[in-house]
Amino acid sequence: ALTLNRFLIIAIVESLLYTLNEAIMVSKYHGLDTGGSCFIHAFGGYFGLACSLLVTPKEAIGHKEKESSYYSNMFAMAGTVFLWLLWPSFNLSAAPRGYEGLVIMNTFFGILCSLFATFWLSTVIHGKLEVEEVLNAVLAGAVAVGTICDMTDKIWIAMLIGALGGIVSTLGFAYISGFLEKKFGLFDCAGIHNLHAMPGLLGALAGIIGTLLLDEDARRQSDRSSHGQCVYQILTLVTTLGIAIVGGIFTGFIAKLNCFGKFENFFSDKE
């Protein structure tokens, strides 16, 4: 496991790069991302994954202690309930004045549909509800709908994106995480790729399409055409992924240096 010094280095560098990225996205590109699907979730997710690829010891791959315990899952369920109920207020924090009701409505219906989609798909895949998927994938709809939560008053769009977020996240926990760990050694203990990175990427893509298809008022952009804003949304996504992945690799290389001490024994969730 990583030492405290290594975690500190990772946290400091990620915070600095996140601030730099958001400054570029907001001040230079004027990218639209009220709920942070791209700025927060995609950035943090892919930064962490790139960093993990370098700092994770080979012994951690497939380790028997990586699974969470029953009691931890039950305790975490309380956190999931609170997040599910309060996530609309998170997306609301950066909403422009006059769009508060729209943000709450779209976030609520998005996260509701991700819950339904997760319950349905988890049962289809496993024959029962898988706890890890219920704890995480039910929240993925709120992540996915973040970029367009103030762009449209058509509820079915938020419902569709929310359901897709739940489906993508559930498939990630069921299949994609294991594949990436086995083939590429990408260790993702907390399922960040499934809950934040992929739904965040989905939300950013929805924002790109939204600027082309939604009405002028929804884009809230007085000096750009729909095609012009679409180009900047694409630049926002590409730049965010670039800074996140390159920054994560650089940070992982630094954190792996021996000057930060020896790696500690693996943590067991049963302790």
Salt bridges, closest charged atoms under 4 A:
GLU133 OE2 - HIS126 NE2 2.71
ASP150 OD2 - ARG220 NH1 2.66
GLU181 OE1 - LYS66 NZ 2.73
GLU216 OE1 - ARG219 NH2 2.26
